[in-house]
Amino acid sequence: MFDFHWKPADFGVMPQIYGIPTYSIFMVLAIVSGVAYYWWDARHYERKNQGAFEIVAAALIFGVIGSKIPILIETPTLEKFLYAKSIVGGLIGGTVGVVLVKRWLNIKVRLGNIIAPSVALAMAIGRIGCFFNGCCYGVETHLHWGVDFGDGLLRYPTQLFEMFFLLIAFAILHYAKKRVKTPGILFKLFLISYFIFRFLIEFIRVNPIIYAGLSIYQILSVLAAVYLSIGVYLRHHKASQGI
């Protein structure tokens, strides 16, 4: 999970630092940073122990499972199944896992407003690891700021584009969480914005097209964004009607 993310052979801007895979370094930093931010922030809300462990555990377990599903649909090979991971699939799987465990254990607390910035921060740091590792790269470009990941072609550094998007999202979520009154809404809004962003950036990423000129990640992103948007609308409508 921490030591490898599928990429073509010999790809990578800086695959190792003092013999340690940079992907591993930044994945560990991502998780530590996200957890540390959540733990620091949760102190102010006195919610660290209100089902937080069960929610996080469900998100991680179902997230790992979900991260493999798009890979099986896209390229059903053993190598990719073992080493490739999808953030889109992981987010969808993790969200499903949280919903299921909350219903099963009857957990009522909504932690989305303080979890959202933690996830955005962790994902941003993780994408730095992807950049150095040479995975999740973009299509060829003739722009001077393209990056050669190992095949002699200048490519869009889509990992860095995503990192900047996620850092901006983190800053907005960090600022908004103390001002938003609806419990848990920020995480859903973050997911919707990320899925929209991911749908758009896929046009300059290298991924197989599977249907109607779209990749599996674009199809899943559209479905997830629509589903979440409907849920947010219905919740807002019920609240406005006093239901």
Wavefront OBJ file of the C-alpha trace (Angstrom):
o trace
v 0.000 0.000 0.000
v 2.763 2.455 0.925
v 5.663 1.223 -1.161
v 4.389 1.099 -4.699
v 1.890 2.545 -7.132
v 1.778 1.045 -10.603
v 3.742 2.868 -13.300
v 5.640 1.948 -16.483
v 9.143 0.587 -15.997
v 11.870 3.220 -15.513
v 9.377 6.037 -14.911
v 9.926 8.538 -12.129
v 11.307 12.004 -11.463
v 12.985 10.933 -8.221
v 11.916 7.360 -7.438
v 14.133 7.120 -4.350
v 15.675 9.315 -1.673
v 18.658 7.700 0.048
v 17.410 4.343 -1.156
v 13.879 4.825 0.188
v 11.050 4.988 -2.373
v 9.709 8.538 -2.484
v 6.214 7.163 -2.969
v 6.493 5.406 0.413
v 7.838 8.533 2.094
v 5.032 10.756 0.912
v 2.291 8.192 1.499
v 3.397 7.897 5.125
v 3.636 11.690 5.398
v 0.162 11.989 3.884
v -1.420 9.626 6.401
v 0.440 11.078 9.378
v -0.437 14.644 8.357
v -4.099 13.864 7.771
v -4.495 11.995 11.066
v -2.535 14.636 13.006
v -4.663 17.436 11.581
v -7.883 15.587 12.397
v -6.742 14.749 15.926
v -5.668 18.342 16.558
v -8.914 19.726 15.175
v -11.193 17.195 16.863
v -10.093 18.428 20.301
v -12.149 21.563 19.788
v -15.262 19.539 19.010
v -14.864 16.856 21.672
v -15.622 14.177 19.098
v -12.508 12.089 18.976
v -14.153 9.112 20.660
v -17.707 9.295 19.374
v -17.491 6.486 16.851
v -14.413 8.008 15.221
v -12.376 4.801 15.348
v -15.129 2.743 13.715
v -15.690 5.369 11.046
v -12.002 5.714 10.171
v -11.496 1.933 10.179
v -14.445 1.422 7.832
v -13.201 4.180 5.536
v -9.728 2.630 5.324
v -10.867 -0.969 4.800
v -13.566 -0.216 2.255
v -11.322 2.420 0.691
v -8.641 -0.177 -0.059
v -11.263 -2.535 -1.510
v -12.835 0.240 -3.556
v -9.467 1.396 -4.882
v -9.070 -1.949 -6.680
v -12.474 -2.101 -8.396
v -11.820 0.482 -11.169
v -8.505 -1.244 -11.862
v -10.255 -4.567 -12.444
v -12.710 -2.896 -14.809
v -10.030 -0.907 -16.625
v -7.210 -3.460 -16.949
v -7.981 -6.838 -15.334
v -4.401 -8.072 -14.922
v -2.807 -9.540 -11.802
v 0.030 -7.008 -11.752
v -2.291 -4.022 -11.841
v -4.648 -5.559 -9.293
v -1.786 -6.099 -6.850
v -0.056 -2.750 -7.236
v -2.401 -0.219 -8.815
v -4.759 1.888 -6.726
v -7.451 4.389 -7.605
v -8.262 7.438 -5.504
v -11.680 7.653 -7.138
v -12.456 4.063 -6.227
v -10.965 4.531 -2.780
v -13.126 7.572 -2.029
v -16.272 5.836 -3.230
v -15.461 2.638 -1.361
v -14.538 4.511 1.804
v -17.755 6.531 1.703
v -19.841 3.387 1.251
v -17.991 1.765 4.153
v -18.695 4.701 6.460
v -22.401 4.698 5.580
v -22.661 0.954 6.222
v -20.798 0.954 9.553
v -22.782 3.953 10.822
v -26.051 2.190 10.044
v -24.852 -1.126 11.456
v -23.587 0.386 14.718
v -26.233 3.127 14.827
v -23.609 5.882 14.961
v -25.320 9.251 14.750
v -22.352 11.609 14.932
v -21.426 13.409 11.698
v -17.696 14.058 11.412
v -17.595 15.150 7.782
v -16.894 18.804 8.489
v -13.659 18.047 10.355
v -12.668 15.001 8.313
v -12.912 16.816 4.964
v -9.861 19.093 5.372
v -7.864 16.165 6.782
v -8.583 14.076 3.687
v -7.809 16.965 1.324
v -4.463 17.589 3.048
v -3.494 13.914 2.980
v -4.427 13.561 -0.690
v -2.413 16.664 -1.621
v 0.735 15.333 0.046
v 0.153 11.905 -1.500
v 0.091 13.414 -4.984
v 3.602 14.765 -4.435
v 4.659 11.150 -3.991
v 2.901 10.257 -7.219
v 4.823 13.001 -9.029
v 8.222 11.806 -7.816
v 7.248 8.171 -8.373
v 6.180 8.813 -11.961
v 2.660 7.395 -11.712
v -0.651 9.107 -12.518
v 1.042 11.106 -15.305
v -0.476 13.176 -18.091
v -0.549 13.046 -21.857
v 2.151 14.554 -24.034
v 2.380 18.343 -24.229
v 4.499 20.779 -26.200
v 4.409 23.372 -23.428
v 7.801 24.199 -21.943
v 6.735 23.249 -18.408
v 5.974 19.664 -19.357
v 7.837 16.970 -17.407
v 9.775 13.988 -18.746
v 8.813 11.050 -16.523
v 11.181 8.624 -18.216
v 10.152 8.058 -21.823
v 11.729 11.183 -23.332
v 8.376 12.936 -23.811
v 7.210 16.101 -22.090
v 3.962 15.353 -20.285
v 1.447 17.308 -18.238
v 2.379 17.057 -14.523
v -1.202 16.159 -13.644
v -0.130 15.034 -10.173
v 0.927 18.620 -9.377
v -2.282 20.049 -10.860
v -4.228 17.821 -8.507
v -1.966 18.718 -5.594
v -2.681 22.437 -6.083
v -6.418 21.785 -6.368
v -6.361 19.789 -3.136
v -4.313 22.390 -1.271
v -6.828 25.069 -2.282
v -9.640 22.752 -1.188
v -7.878 22.195 2.143
v -7.553 25.946 2.742
v -11.242 26.527 1.928
v -12.400 23.621 4.085
v -10.169 24.687 6.980
v -11.681 28.166 6.832
v -15.275 26.995 6.290
v -15.563 24.267 8.931
v -16.093 26.748 11.766
v -18.715 28.660 9.836
v -20.838 25.909 8.321
v -23.831 24.968 10.444
v -24.909 21.764 8.687
v -23.144 18.766 10.282
v -21.094 16.653 7.864
v -21.925 18.665 4.741
v -18.369 19.744 3.950
v -17.139 16.242 3.194
v -19.917 15.697 0.663
v -19.212 19.068 -0.966
v -15.507 18.220 -1.082
v -16.233 14.879 -2.751
v -18.504 16.513 -5.321
v -15.869 19.128 -6.174
v -13.130 16.505 -6.379
v -15.136 14.224 -8.652
v -15.889 17.158 -10.963
v -12.206 18.115 -10.997
v -11.185 14.516 -11.617
v -13.630 14.202 -14.513
v -12.033 17.240 -16.169
v -8.372 16.422 -15.542
v -8.850 12.905 -16.925
v -8.900 14.456 -20.401
v -5.168 15.159 -20.055
v -4.250 12.012 -18.093
v -3.123 8.724 -19.594
v -5.852 6.178 -18.872
v -7.663 3.695 -21.121
v -10.919 4.835 -22.708
v -13.639 2.285 -22.006
v -16.930 3.875 -23.147
v -18.129 6.961 -25.052
v -14.655 8.498 -25.051
v -14.451 8.371 -21.265
v -12.222 6.512 -18.813
v -13.617 4.406 -15.981
v -12.601 7.175 -13.573
v -14.656 9.741 -15.465
v -17.694 7.489 -15.528
v -17.431 6.756 -11.803
v -16.788 10.438 -11.052
v -19.935 11.509 -12.889
v -22.078 8.882 -11.182
v -20.685 9.712 -7.744
v -20.996 13.481 -8.210
v -24.608 13.193 -9.391
v -25.543 10.830 -6.544
v -23.945 13.048 -3.892
v -25.433 16.220 -5.388
v -28.916 14.729 -5.243
v -28.330 13.741 -1.630
v -27.150 17.253 -0.698
v -30.132 18.820 -2.486
v -32.666 16.540 -0.788
v -31.113 17.166 2.614
v -31.201 20.918 2.073
v -34.787 20.707 0.824
v -35.916 18.732 3.879
v -34.147 21.170 6.192
v -35.778 24.174 4.492
v -39.202 22.516 4.835
v -38.567 21.664 8.467
v -38.905 17.945 7.792
l 1 2 3 4 5 6 7 8 9 10 11 12 13 14 15 16 17 18 19 20 21 22 23 24 25 26 27 28 29 30 31 32 33 34 35 36 37 38 39 40 41 42 43 44 45 46 47 48 49 50 51 52 53 54 55 56 57 58 59 60 61 62 63 64 65 66 67 68 69 70 71 72 73 74 75 76 77 78 79 80 81 82 83 84 85 86 87 88 89 90 91 92 93 94 95 96 97 98 99 100 101 102 103 104 105 106 107 108 109 110 111 112 113 114 115 116 117 118 119 120 121 122 123 124 125 126 127 128 129 130 131 132 133 134 135 136 137 138 139 140 141 142 143 144 145 146 147 148 149 150 151 152 153 154 155 156 157 158 159 160 161 162 163 164 165 166 167 168 169 170 171 172 173 174 175 176 177 178 179 180 181 182 183 184 185 186 187 188 189 190 191 192 193 194 195 196 197 198 199 200 201 202 203 204 205 206 207 208 209 210 211 212 213 214 215 216 217 218 219 220 221 222 223 224 225 226 227 228 229 230 231 232 233 234 235 236 237 238 239 240 241 242 243
